[in-house]
Amino acid sequence: MANPLTPDVLADPVALTRALVDIESVSRNEKEIADCIELVLADAPHLTVHRQQNTIMARTELGRARSGWCWPGTSTRCR
């Protein structure tokens, strides 16, 4: 199957939402949508993309200091 996340679709928030919703991704069957998203993100030169099973993580590699993260709704200290 061809990736439905084409440049035209990515440029239009409504078309992007429709394309993502149209990809079957019920629980335990997210491979197809993960494949599509990974392909799109891998083309962005400023991102480093990591994948673990059907979970995709992308982060910028712009040479800036790390800003950190916090778990919302907890008292966990930001890192």
C-alpha positions as CSV (number, residue, x, y, z in Angstrom):
1,M,0.0,0.0,0.0
2,A,1.2,3.5,-0.9
3,N,1.7,5.9,2.0
4,P,-1.4,8.1,2.2
5,L,0.6,10.8,4.0
6,T,1.7,12.7,0.9
7,P,3.1,16.2,1.0
8,D,-0.3,17.6,-0.1
9,V,-2.1,15.8,2.7
10,L,0.6,16.9,5.3
11,A,0.0,20.5,4.3
12,D,-3.7,20.3,5.0
13,P,-4.7,19.6,8.7
14,V,-8.2,18.4,7.7
15,A,-6.8,16.1,5.0
16,L,-4.1,14.8,7.4
17,T,-6.7,14.1,10.1
18,R,-8.9,12.3,7.5
19,A,-5.9,10.2,6.2
20,L,-4.9,9.2,9.7
21,V,-8.4,8.2,10.7
22,D,-8.8,6.2,7.5
23,I,-5.8,4.0,8.4
24,E,-7.1,1.0,10.4
25,S,-5.3,1.1,13.7
26,V,-7.3,-0.7,16.3
27,S,-5.5,-1.9,19.4
28,R,-2.7,-4.3,18.7
29,N,-2.9,-3.5,15.0
30,E,-1.1,-0.2,14.7
31,K,1.8,-1.4,12.4
32,E,0.3,0.2,9.2
33,I,-0.2,3.7,10.7
34,A,3.2,3.5,12.5
35,D,4.9,2.6,9.2
36,C,3.3,5.6,7.5
37,I,4.2,8.0,10.2
38,E,7.8,6.7,10.5
39,L,8.3,7.1,6.7
40,V,7.2,10.8,6.8
41,L,9.2,11.7,9.9
42,A,12.3,9.9,8.6
43,D,12.3,12.3,5.6
44,A,12.7,15.4,7.9
45,P,16.4,16.1,8.1
46,H,16.1,17.9,11.4
47,L,14.6,14.9,13.2
48,T,16.1,11.8,14.7
49,V,13.4,9.0,14.6
50,H,13.4,6.0,16.9
51,R,10.9,3.2,16.7
52,Q,10.1,0.5,19.2
53,Q,7.5,-1.9,17.8
54,N,4.6,0.5,16.8
55,T,5.7,3.4,18.9
56,I,7.4,6.2,17.0
57,M,9.5,8.9,18.7
58,A,11.0,11.9,16.9
59,R,13.2,14.6,18.3
60,T,15.0,17.6,16.9
61,E,18.7,17.7,16.4
62,L,19.2,21.4,16.1
63,G,22.2,21.7,18.5
64,R,20.2,23.5,21.2
65,A,20.3,22.8,24.9
66,R,17.8,20.1,26.0
67,S,14.6,21.7,27.4
68,G,13.6,18.6,29.5
69,W,10.3,17.1,30.4
70,C,7.8,16.6,33.2
71,W,5.0,14.1,33.8
72,P,1.8,16.1,33.8
73,G,-0.3,15.9,36.9
74,T,2.5,14.6,39.1
75,S,5.0,16.0,41.5
76,T,7.8,14.4,39.6
77,R,10.6,16.9,39.2
78,C,11.2,18.1,35.7
79,R,14.4,16.9,34.1
